[in-house]
C-alpha cells in the first residue's frame, strides 16, 4: 500500500473535541479559535459594511436557536419533538438564499437545537429546491427577498406551511421595491433573534464523547453522475476536522497573529465556501467579507474598501481578472497577497498569466469535494507549483490506485482515494451510492473520488497532487457540478426527443458547459428552430449553470454499451477531434 500524506514540516493534526457542535468550535476560544477580543468580526457585509463581533454572533446563535426551537415545536432539544422520539431529522431546515452575514449564524442556531442545516444552491429553480426539501424532509425554510417567489413555490410542492418560511436579511441594493413589499409578510432572522431574547434559556446539549463523530450537522447536496443531486451527510466532527486541517496547513505560510479580511463571494451553500471561507477563516480570527453576487466593479471596490488580502475564487472569476487588467488597474488591490482557487482545476497557463499580470499576488490551488468535507490538498505559499493542487493536508491519507484497486507508484496516474476524519458519514437514503463511493481496504474506510490523479515531486522536493481527469462524468461549470443524467432525464420529457446524451465541452469563461447530442423522434424536422426549442426547454426548467451552453447537435444514434450505458467518452472524443480539426484550444 502506497500512502501519501502531508509534508513532515506541516504541523500534525492533534486530537479534536468530539462532543461539541461545529458552531462552538468556530466561535468559542475554549476550543482553540483566535481570541475574540483581538479577532476581526467573523462576517462583514461587503456592500453595507454591517458586521457583528464574535460574541455578538454567538449571542445571536443562542437567541435564534430558542425561536427556531419553538417554530419546530420541539419540547426538549435532546429528546425531539412532541410526537416522536429524538431525531435530528425532525429538525432539518432548508436554506435557500444568496450570501449574507447571518447565513452561518443560522446554520449554527439550527445545529444548537440538535438540528440539521440543509443549504441549497441559490441558483436552483423551484423544482430543484423542492426536491432537496422533500428528500431531506425539511420542516422550515429560510430564504431571502430576491428568492422568495421560488422558495414559496418549492414550499408548496414540499408541503411546508407558509408560516414556516422565514427570511434572511440582505442589502436593499440587491432587492427591488416589489421584493421588499412581498417580504413584509414574513418574519426575518432579526425578528427571531428578538423573539428569542424573550424566551427561556436553552437546555445544554447532552453530547457524550464521540457523539459529534456521528451527529449530522449539514446535509449538502452534491450532483452525482446519475439522476438528481444526492444528499451528503456531513458530521460536526467532519467539519471540525477540516477546519483545523486547513488552519494548520495555512500556518506554514500565513501569519494569523494579525487578523485580516478575506473575500467571501463564493456561494455559502457550496461546501468550499461553507467550510473553507466561512468557518476556517473566522476560526483563525479573520473577517469573511461577504458579497451576494459577482460584478467586477463591486468585487474590485470591495477589495479596495476592506483591504482584502486573500481572495477565494473559482477559475472563471480568475479568468475575468486576467482578461480585464485595464479595469482592475483602476482600483487599489495592493492588499491582495493570495488568490485561492478550488471547485474546478485552474490551468497552468492561467495561473502563470495571473502571476505575470499581478506579480504581487500568488495563486494557490486546492482540491476537495463535498464528500471530504472539502479540502484534501492545498498549495502552501512556500512551494507554489503552477498546475498543482498542492500538498495533502495533515491528518488525511491519499492513495492512487489502478482499475484493479492496486496502488500505483509516484508519478503514475490512477484513481485518487482518500481516508481521514474529514470523510463524510455517507449519502442520505442512498445505499447504492454509498456502496459505490466508500470502500474498506486494509481495515480502513476510503473515499473513491472518481478523479484521476498523479503525485509528483516539486523542485523543492515535496509531493504534490495533480488532478489529471475526471473518471466521473460530472460537468464542472463556474464551480458548480452538473450531472449529465439529470439533463438527459429532462430532455427525454421533450415531445420531440427520442434519445439523448449530454457531455461537457470547453468554455472560456465557465470552464465547461453542457452540450446535448439528441436523436429526434421520427418525422421531426432537424432544424435550427428545433434546436432552439430544446435549449429553451432546459432554460425554462433548470438553473442557469445547467443550460446547454454548448448547444444541441442532432445525431442518428446514441452510442451505448451492450448493457445500455451511454458511452459518453466516445462523444467526448468526437467533440475533441472536431475541435482540434477546427484549431480550437481545448
C-alpha positions as CSV (number, residue, x, y, z in Angstrom):
1,X,0.0,0.0,0.0
2,X,1.5,3.3,-1.1
3,X,0.1,6.1,1.1
4,X,0.7,9.8,0.6
5,X,0.4,12.3,3.5
6,X,1.2,15.9,4.4
7,X,4.8,17.0,4.3
8,X,6.7,16.5,7.6
9,X,7.1,20.2,8.2
10,X,3.3,20.8,8.3
11,X,2.0,20.7,11.9
12,X,0.4,17.4,12.9
13,X,-3.3,17.2,13.4
14,X,-4.0,16.9,17.1
15,X,-6.9,15.3,18.9
16,X,-10.1,17.3,18.4
17,X,-13.2,17.8,20.6
18,X,-15.8,15.2,19.6
19,X,-18.7,16.2,21.8
20,X,-19.5,19.7,20.6
21,X,-21.3,21.2,17.6
22,X,-19.2,22.9,14.9
23,X,-20.5,26.3,15.8
24,X,-18.9,26.1,19.2
25,X,-15.6,25.1,17.7
26,X,-15.7,28.2,15.4
27,X,-16.9,30.7,17.9
28,X,-15.6,29.6,21.4
29,X,-12.0,30.3,22.3
30,X,-12.1,27.3,24.7
31,X,-11.5,25.1,21.6
32,X,-8.6,27.0,20.1
33,X,-10.1,29.7,17.9
34,X,-8.4,33.1,17.9
35,X,-9.1,35.3,20.9
36,X,-12.4,37.1,20.2
37,X,-11.1,40.3,21.8
38,X,-8.4,40.7,19.1
39,X,-10.3,39.0,16.2
40,X,-12.0,40.7,13.4
41,X,-15.8,40.3,13.1
42,X,-16.5,36.9,11.6
43,X,-18.9,38.1,9.0
44,X,-19.0,41.6,7.3
45,X,-21.3,42.7,4.6
46,X,-19.2,43.7,1.6
47,X,-22.0,46.2,0.4
48,X,-23.1,47.9,3.6
49,X,-20.2,47.2,6.0
50,X,-22.5,45.8,8.6
51,X,-21.0,43.3,10.9
52,X,-21.3,41.5,14.3
53,X,-18.4,40.7,16.7
54,X,-17.6,37.1,17.6
55,X,-19.5,37.5,20.9
56,X,-22.5,39.1,19.1
57,X,-22.6,36.2,16.6
58,X,-22.5,33.7,19.5
59,X,-25.4,35.6,21.2
60,X,-27.4,35.7,18.0
61,X,-26.9,32.0,17.6
62,X,-28.4,31.4,21.0
63,X,-31.4,33.7,20.6
64,X,-32.2,32.4,17.2
65,X,-32.0,28.8,18.3
66,X,-34.6,29.5,21.0
67,X,-37.0,30.9,18.5
68,X,-36.4,28.1,15.9
69,X,-37.0,25.5,18.7
70,X,-40.4,27.0,19.1
71,X,-41.1,27.2,15.4
72,X,-40.3,23.5,15.1
73,X,-42.4,22.6,18.1
74,X,-39.6,21.0,20.0
75,X,-40.1,20.4,23.7
76,X,-36.5,19.3,24.6
77,X,-33.7,19.7,22.2
78,X,-32.1,16.5,23.4
79,X,-35.3,14.4,23.0
80,X,-37.0,15.7,19.9
81,X,-40.5,16.9,19.1
82,X,-43.8,16.5,20.8
83,X,-45.0,13.4,18.9
84,X,-41.8,11.4,18.3
85,X,-38.6,10.3,19.9
86,X,-35.3,12.0,19.5
87,X,-34.0,12.5,15.9
88,X,-32.1,15.3,14.3
89,X,-34.2,14.6,11.2
90,X,-37.2,16.2,12.8
91,X,-35.2,19.5,12.8
92,X,-34.0,19.9,9.2
93,X,-34.1,23.5,8.0
94,X,-33.7,24.3,4.3
95,X,-31.6,27.4,3.5
96,X,-32.2,29.0,0.1
97,X,-30.5,32.4,0.0
98,X,-27.9,34.5,-1.6
99,X,-24.8,35.1,0.6
100,X,-25.5,37.2,3.7
101,X,-23.9,37.9,7.1
102,X,-26.4,35.7,9.0
103,X,-26.1,32.6,6.8
104,X,-23.6,30.8,9.1
105,X,-25.3,32.2,12.2
106,X,-28.5,30.5,11.1
107,X,-26.7,27.2,10.5
108,X,-25.1,27.3,13.9
109,X,-28.5,28.1,15.5
110,X,-30.2,25.1,13.9
111,X,-27.4,22.9,15.0
112,X,-27.6,24.3,18.5
113,X,-31.0,22.6,18.9
114,X,-29.7,19.3,17.6
115,X,-31.0,20.2,14.1
116,X,-29.5,19.9,10.6
117,X,-28.9,22.7,8.2
118,X,-29.5,21.9,4.5
119,X,-28.1,24.7,2.3
120,X,-29.4,24.9,-1.2
121,X,-27.9,26.4,-4.3
122,X,-29.3,29.9,-4.7
123,X,-29.4,29.3,-8.5
124,X,-31.8,26.5,-8.1
125,X,-35.2,26.5,-9.9
126,X,-38.2,26.0,-7.5
127,X,-38.5,22.3,-8.6
128,X,-34.8,21.7,-7.8
129,X,-35.1,23.2,-4.3
130,X,-38.4,21.3,-3.7
131,X,-36.5,18.0,-4.5
132,X,-34.0,18.9,-1.8
133,X,-36.7,19.8,0.7
134,X,-38.6,16.6,0.2
135,X,-35.5,14.4,0.2
136,X,-34.2,15.9,3.4
137,X,-37.7,16.1,5.0
138,X,-37.1,19.8,5.8
139,X,-39.7,21.4,8.1
140,X,-38.8,25.1,7.6
141,X,-37.2,27.3,5.1
142,X,-35.0,30.4,5.4
143,X,-34.8,32.3,2.1
144,X,-34.3,36.0,1.1
145,X,-36.3,38.6,-0.7
146,X,-34.8,38.0,-4.2
147,X,-35.6,34.3,-4.0
148,X,-38.9,34.4,-2.1
149,X,-41.2,33.6,-5.0
150,X,-39.2,30.4,-5.9
151,X,-39.0,29.5,-2.2
152,X,-42.7,29.7,-1.8
153,X,-43.3,27.6,-4.9
154,X,-40.9,25.0,-3.6
155,X,-42.6,25.1,-0.1
156,X,-45.9,24.4,-1.7
157,X,-44.6,21.4,-3.6
158,X,-42.9,20.1,-0.4
159,X,-45.9,20.7,1.8
160,X,-44.1,23.2,4.1
161,X,-46.6,25.6,5.6
162,X,-46.2,29.3,4.6
163,X,-45.8,30.1,8.3
164,X,-42.6,28.1,8.4
165,X,-41.0,30.3,5.7
166,X,-38.6,33.0,7.0
167,X,-36.2,35.5,5.5
168,X,-32.5,36.2,5.9
169,X,-31.9,40.0,5.7
170,X,-29.9,41.1,2.6
171,X,-28.9,44.6,1.4
172,X,-31.5,46.7,-0.2
173,X,-29.1,47.2,-3.1
174,X,-29.9,43.7,-4.4
175,X,-33.6,43.9,-4.0
176,X,-36.5,45.8,-5.6
177,X,-39.3,47.7,-4.0
178,X,-41.7,44.9,-5.1
179,X,-39.4,42.3,-3.5
180,X,-39.4,44.3,-0.3
181,X,-43.2,44.7,-0.3
182,X,-43.7,40.9,-0.6
183,X,-41.1,40.3,2.1
184,X,-43.1,42.3,4.7
185,X,-45.5,39.3,5.2
186,X,-42.7,37.1,6.6
187,X,-40.6,37.2,9.7
188,X,-36.9,37.6,9.2
189,X,-33.9,36.3,11.1
190,X,-33.7,39.5,13.2
191,X,-37.3,39.1,14.3
192,X,-36.5,35.6,15.5
193,X,-33.4,36.9,17.4
194,X,-35.6,39.4,19.2
195,X,-38.2,36.8,20.0
196,X,-35.5,34.5,21.3
197,X,-34.3,37.2,23.8
198,X,-37.7,36.9,25.5
199,X,-37.7,33.1,25.6
200,X,-36.2,30.8,28.3
201,X,-32.6,29.6,28.2
202,X,-31.9,26.5,26.0
203,X,-31.1,23.2,27.6
204,X,-27.5,22.2,27.5
205,X,-26.6,19.8,24.7
206,X,-26.1,16.3,26.2
207,X,-23.4,15.1,23.9
208,X,-21.2,12.3,25.2
209,X,-17.6,11.8,24.0
210,X,-17.7,10.7,20.3
211,X,-21.2,12.0,19.6
212,X,-20.2,14.7,17.1
213,X,-18.5,12.0,15.0
214,X,-21.9,10.5,14.1
215,X,-24.1,13.6,14.5
216,X,-25.1,15.2,11.2
217,X,-24.5,18.9,11.1
218,X,-25.3,19.6,7.4
219,X,-26.9,17.8,4.5
220,X,-25.2,19.2,1.5
221,X,-26.4,18.3,-2.0
222,X,-23.9,17.0,-4.5
223,X,-24.6,16.2,-8.1
224,X,-24.0,12.6,-8.9
225,X,-23.5,11.1,-12.3
226,X,-26.9,9.6,-12.2
227,X,-30.1,11.4,-11.6
228,X,-30.9,14.3,-9.2
229,X,-28.4,15.7,-6.6
230,X,-27.8,13.4,-3.6
231,X,-27.8,14.5,0.0
232,X,-24.4,14.1,1.7
233,X,-24.4,13.6,5.5
234,X,-21.7,15.7,7.0
235,X,-21.0,15.3,10.7
236,X,-19.9,18.0,13.1
237,X,-16.6,16.2,13.6
238,X,-16.0,16.0,9.8
239,X,-16.2,19.8,9.7
240,X,-14.3,20.4,12.9
241,X,-11.5,18.2,11.5
242,X,-11.3,20.0,8.1
243,X,-11.4,23.5,9.7
244,X,-8.3,22.5,11.8
245,X,-6.6,20.8,8.9
246,X,-7.0,23.9,6.8
247,X,-5.8,26.2,9.6
248,X,-2.7,24.1,10.4
249,X,-1.8,23.8,6.7
250,X,-2.1,27.6,6.3
251,X,0.1,28.4,9.3
252,X,3.1,27.4,7.2
253,X,2.7,30.5,5.0
254,X,0.1,32.8,6.6
255,X,0.6,35.0,9.7
256,X,-2.6,34.5,11.8
257,X,-1.3,36.7,14.6
258,X,-2.6,39.7,12.7
259,X,-6.3,39.4,11.7
260,X,-7.1,40.2,8.1
261,X,-10.1,40.4,5.8
262,X,-10.8,37.7,3.1
263,X,-13.3,37.6,0.3
264,X,-16.4,35.6,0.8
265,X,-18.0,35.8,-2.6
266,X,-18.5,32.1,-3.4
267,X,-21.9,30.6,-2.6
268,X,-22.3,29.9,1.1
269,X,-24.4,26.9,0.1
270,X,-21.3,25.3,-1.5
271,X,-19.1,23.2,0.7
272,X,-15.9,25.1,-0.4
273,X,-17.4,28.4,0.9
274,X,-19.2,26.9,3.8
275,X,-16.1,25.3,5.4
276,X,-13.0,26.9,3.9
277,X,-14.2,30.5,3.8
278,X,-17.0,30.9,6.3
279,X,-15.7,28.6,9.1
280,X,-11.9,28.2,8.9
281,X,-11.3,31.9,8.3
282,X,-13.3,33.2,11.3
283,X,-11.8,30.4,13.4
284,X,-8.4,32.0,12.6
285,X,-9.7,35.4,13.7
286,X,-10.3,36.8,10.2
287,X,-13.3,38.5,8.7
288,X,-15.2,36.9,5.8
289,X,-16.3,39.9,3.8
290,X,-19.5,38.7,2.1
291,X,-20.7,39.6,-1.3
292,X,-24.0,38.2,-2.6
293,X,-23.1,38.3,-6.3
294,X,-20.2,38.9,-8.7
295,X,-20.0,42.2,-10.5
296,X,-16.5,43.2,-11.5
297,X,-16.7,46.8,-10.2
298,X,-18.4,45.7,-6.9
299,X,-15.8,42.9,-6.5
300,X,-12.9,45.4,-7.0
301,X,-14.3,48.1,-4.9
302,X,-14.8,45.6,-2.1
303,X,-11.1,44.6,-2.3
304,X,-10.1,48.3,-2.1
305,X,-12.5,49.3,0.7
306,X,-11.8,46.4,3.0
307,X,-8.2,45.9,2.0
308,X,-8.7,42.2,1.4
309,X,-5.6,40.1,1.5
310,X,-6.9,36.7,0.5
311,X,-9.4,36.1,-2.3
312,X,-11.3,32.8,-2.5
313,X,-12.3,32.3,-6.2
314,X,-13.1,29.8,-8.8
315,X,-11.3,29.6,-12.2
316,X,-13.9,31.5,-14.2
317,X,-13.5,34.6,-11.9
318,X,-9.7,34.4,-12.1
319,X,-10.0,34.4,-15.9
320,X,-12.1,37.6,-15.6
321,X,-9.2,39.2,-13.7
322,X,-6.8,38.0,-16.3
323,X,-8.9,39.4,-19.2
324,X,-9.8,42.7,-17.6
325,X,-6.4,44.1,-16.4
326,X,-7.3,47.7,-17.6
327,X,-10.4,47.7,-15.3
328,X,-8.6,46.1,-12.4
329,X,-5.9,48.7,-12.6
330,X,-8.5,51.5,-11.8
331,X,-8.7,50.1,-8.2
332,X,-6.2,49.7,-5.4
333,X,-5.8,45.9,-4.9
334,X,-2.3,46.1,-3.5
335,X,-3.5,44.5,-0.3
336,X,-4.1,41.2,-2.0
337,X,-1.4,38.6,-1.3
338,X,-3.1,35.3,-2.4
339,X,-5.8,34.0,-4.6
340,X,-7.1,30.6,-3.6
341,X,-8.9,28.6,-6.3
342,X,-10.9,25.4,-6.0
343,X,-14.1,23.7,-7.1
344,X,-12.5,23.1,-10.6
345,X,-8.9,22.9,-11.9
346,X,-7.1,26.0,-12.9
347,X,-4.9,25.6,-15.9
348,X,-1.2,26.1,-15.6
349,X,-1.4,28.7,-18.3
350,X,-4.0,30.9,-16.5
351,X,-2.1,30.5,-13.2
352,X,1.1,31.8,-14.9
353,X,-0.7,34.6,-16.6
354,X,-2.1,35.9,-13.3
355,X,1.5,35.7,-11.8
356,X,2.7,37.7,-14.7
357,X,0.0,40.3,-14.7
358,X,-0.2,40.7,-10.9
359,X,3.3,39.9,-9.6
360,X,2.4,40.8,-6.0
361,X,-0.3,38.1,-5.9
362,X,0.4,34.3,-5.5
363,X,-2.1,31.9,-6.8
364,X,-2.7,28.8,-4.7
365,X,-4.9,25.9,-5.5
366,X,-6.8,23.3,-3.5
367,X,-8.6,20.1,-4.2
368,X,-11.5,18.7,-2.4
369,X,-15.2,17.7,-2.7
370,X,-18.4,17.6,-0.6
371,X,-17.7,14.0,0.4
372,X,-14.3,15.0,2.0
373,X,-16.0,17.9,3.9
374,X,-13.9,20.0,1.5
375,X,-10.1,20.1,1.5
376,X,-7.9,17.2,0.7
377,X,-4.9,19.1,-0.6
378,X,-3.8,22.8,-0.6
379,X,-0.9,24.7,-2.1
380,X,1.4,26.1,0.6
381,X,2.7,29.5,-0.2
382,X,6.3,28.5,0.2
383,X,6.1,25.8,-2.5
384,X,3.9,27.0,-5.3
385,X,3.9,24.8,-8.4
386,X,1.6,26.0,-11.2
387,X,-1.0,23.4,-12.2
388,X,-0.6,21.5,-8.9
389,X,-3.4,21.1,-6.4
390,X,-0.8,21.4,-3.6
391,X,0.3,19.1,-0.8
392,X,-2.0,16.9,1.2
393,X,-3.4,18.4,4.4
394,X,-2.4,17.0,7.8
395,X,-4.5,14.0,9.0
396,X,-5.5,13.0,5.5
397,X,-4.1,9.9,3.7
398,X,-4.3,9.5,-0.1
399,X,-3.6,6.6,-2.4
400,X,-3.6,6.4,-6.2
401,X,-5.0,3.1,-7.4
402,X,-5.5,1.4,-10.8
403,X,-8.6,-0.1,-12.2
404,X,-8.0,-3.3,-10.2
405,X,-7.6,-1.3,-7.0
406,X,-3.8,-1.8,-6.8
407,X,-1.6,1.1,-5.7
408,X,0.4,2.8,-8.4
409,X,3.8,4.4,-7.8
410,X,4.7,8.1,-7.6
411,X,4.4,9.7,-11.0
412,X,1.8,7.1,-12.2
413,X,-1.8,8.0,-12.7
414,X,-4.8,6.3,-11.2
415,X,-8.0,7.0,-9.2
416,X,-7.5,9.1,-6.1
417,X,-8.9,7.5,-2.9
418,X,-8.9,9.3,0.4
419,X,-9.0,8.4,4.1
420,X,-9.4,10.6,7.2
421,X,-11.8,12.0,9.8
422,X,-12.9,14.6,7.3
423,X,-14.5,11.9,5.1
424,X,-18.3,12.2,5.5
425,X,-20.7,9.7,7.0
426,X,-22.2,8.9,3.6
427,X,-25.2,9.7,1.5
428,X,-28.8,10.3,2.6
429,X,-31.0,7.3,1.9
430,X,-28.8,6.0,-0.9
431,X,-27.1,2.8,-0.1
432,X,-26.2,2.2,-3.8
433,X,-24.2,5.5,-3.8
434,X,-22.6,4.6,-0.5
435,X,-21.5,1.2,-1.8
436,X,-20.1,2.7,-5.0
437,X,-18.2,5.6,-3.2
438,X,-16.9,4.3,0.1
439,X,-14.8,1.1,0.3
440,X,-12.9,-0.7,3.1
441,X,-9.3,-1.6,2.4
442,X,-6.7,-2.7,5.0
443,X,-9.3,-2.2,7.7
444,X,-9.8,1.5,6.8
445,X,-12.6,3.3,5.1
446,X,-11.7,5.1,1.9
447,X,-13.5,7.6,-0.3
448,X,-13.4,6.9,-4.0
449,X,-13.2,10.4,-5.5
450,X,-13.8,9.4,-9.1
451,X,-10.9,11.7,-10.1
452,X,-7.8,10.5,-11.9
453,X,-4.7,11.9,-10.2
454,X,-1.0,11.7,-10.1
455,X,1.5,12.5,-7.4
456,X,4.8,14.3,-8.4
457,X,7.7,15.8,-6.5
458,X,8.1,19.6,-6.9
459,X,11.5,21.1,-7.5
460,X,11.6,21.7,-3.7
461,X,11.2,18.0,-3.1
462,X,7.6,18.0,-1.8
463,X,4.9,15.6,-3.0
464,X,2.2,17.5,-4.9
465,X,-1.2,16.2,-6.1
466,X,-2.2,16.8,-9.7
467,X,-5.8,16.2,-10.9
468,X,-5.5,14.7,-14.4
469,X,-9.0,13.9,-15.4
470,X,-12.4,13.1,-14.1
471,X,-13.4,9.5,-14.0
472,X,-16.8,10.5,-13.0
473,X,-18.9,12.1,-15.7
474,X,-19.8,15.3,-13.9
475,X,-19.7,18.6,-15.8
476,X,-17.9,21.4,-13.8
477,X,-19.3,24.8,-14.8
478,X,-18.5,28.0,-12.9
479,X,-17.5,25.8,-9.9
480,X,-20.9,24.0,-9.9
481,X,-21.4,20.4,-10.7
482,X,-23.9,19.3,-13.3
483,X,-24.9,15.7,-13.7
484,X,-25.4,14.7,-17.4
485,X,-28.1,12.2,-16.3
486,X,-30.2,14.9,-14.8
487,X,-30.3,16.9,-18.0
488,X,-30.8,13.7,-20.1
489,X,-33.8,12.8,-18.0
490,X,-35.3,16.2,-18.5
491,X,-34.6,16.3,-22.3
492,X,-36.3,12.9,-22.7
493,X,-39.5,14.6,-21.5
494,X,-39.5,16.9,-24.5
495,X,-42.0,15.9,-27.1
496,X,-39.5,15.9,-30.0
497,X,-36.6,14.0,-28.3
498,X,-36.3,10.2,-28.7
499,X,-32.9,9.8,-27.1
500,X,-30.1,11.9,-25.9
501,X,-26.7,12.2,-24.2
502,X,-25.1,15.2,-22.5
503,X,-21.3,15.8,-22.3
504,X,-19.1,18.7,-21.2
505,X,-17.4,20.9,-23.8
506,X,-14.8,23.6,-23.0
507,X,-15.9,27.1,-22.4
508,X,-13.5,30.0,-22.0
509,X,-15.5,31.8,-19.2
510,X,-17.1,29.0,-17.1
511,X,-14.6,26.1,-17.7
512,X,-17.1,23.6,-19.1
513,X,-20.7,23.8,-20.3
514,X,-23.2,21.1,-21.2
515,X,-23.8,20.1,-24.8
516,X,-26.6,17.7,-25.8
517,X,-26.5,15.1,-28.5
518,X,-30.1,14.4,-29.5
519,X,-31.9,11.8,-31.5
520,X,-35.1,13.2,-32.7
521,X,-38.4,11.4,-32.9
522,X,-39.5,10.2,-36.4
523,X,-40.9,13.0,-38.6
524,X,-39.4,15.8,-36.5
525,X,-37.6,18.5,-38.6
526,X,-33.9,18.7,-37.7
527,X,-33.9,22.5,-37.9
528,X,-32.3,25.3,-36.0
529,X,-35.7,26.1,-34.6
530,X,-35.9,22.7,-33.1
531,X,-32.5,23.1,-31.5
532,X,-33.6,26.4,-30.0
533,X,-36.8,24.8,-28.7
534,X,-34.8,22.1,-27.0
535,X,-32.3,24.5,-25.5
536,X,-35.2,26.6,-24.2
537,X,-36.8,23.5,-22.6
538,X,-33.8,23.3,-20.4
539,X,-33.5,27.0,-19.8
540,X,-37.1,27.2,-18.6
541,X,-36.8,24.4,-16.0
542,X,-33.2,24.3,-14.8
543,X,-30.7,26.5,-13.1
544,X,-28.7,28.9,-15.3
545,X,-25.5,26.9,-15.0
546,X,-27.3,23.8,-16.3
547,X,-28.3,25.4,-19.6
548,X,-27.0,23.9,-22.8
549,X,-24.2,26.5,-23.4
550,X,-22.6,24.0,-25.8
551,X,-25.7,23.8,-27.9
552,X,-27.5,20.9,-29.4
553,X,-26.3,18.5,-32.1
554,X,-28.5,16.0,-33.8
555,X,-27.3,12.5,-34.2
556,X,-28.7,9.3,-35.6
557,X,-27.9,7.1,-32.6
558,X,-26.5,7.5,-29.1
559,X,-23.5,5.1,-28.6
560,X,-24.2,2.7,-25.8
561,X,-22.7,-0.4,-24.2
562,X,-24.4,-3.8,-24.5
563,X,-25.9,-3.1,-21.1
564,X,-27.4,0.2,-22.3
565,X,-24.9,2.5,-20.6
566,X,-24.3,5.7,-22.6
567,X,-20.7,5.8,-23.9
568,X,-20.1,9.4,-23.3
569,X,-16.4,9.1,-23.7
570,X,-17.0,8.3,-27.4
571,X,-18.9,11.5,-27.8
572,X,-16.3,13.5,-25.9
573,X,-13.6,12.0,-28.2
574,X,-15.7,13.0,-31.2
575,X,-16.1,16.6,-29.9
576,X,-12.4,16.9,-29.1
577,X,-11.3,15.6,-32.5
578,X,-13.6,18.1,-34.2
579,X,-12.3,21.0,-32.1
580,X,-8.8,20.0,-32.9
581,X,-9.5,19.9,-36.6
582,X,-11.0,23.4,-36.3
583,X,-8.0,24.6,-34.4
584,X,-9.9,25.3,-31.2
585,X,-8.0,25.4,-27.9
586,X,-9.1,22.6,-25.6
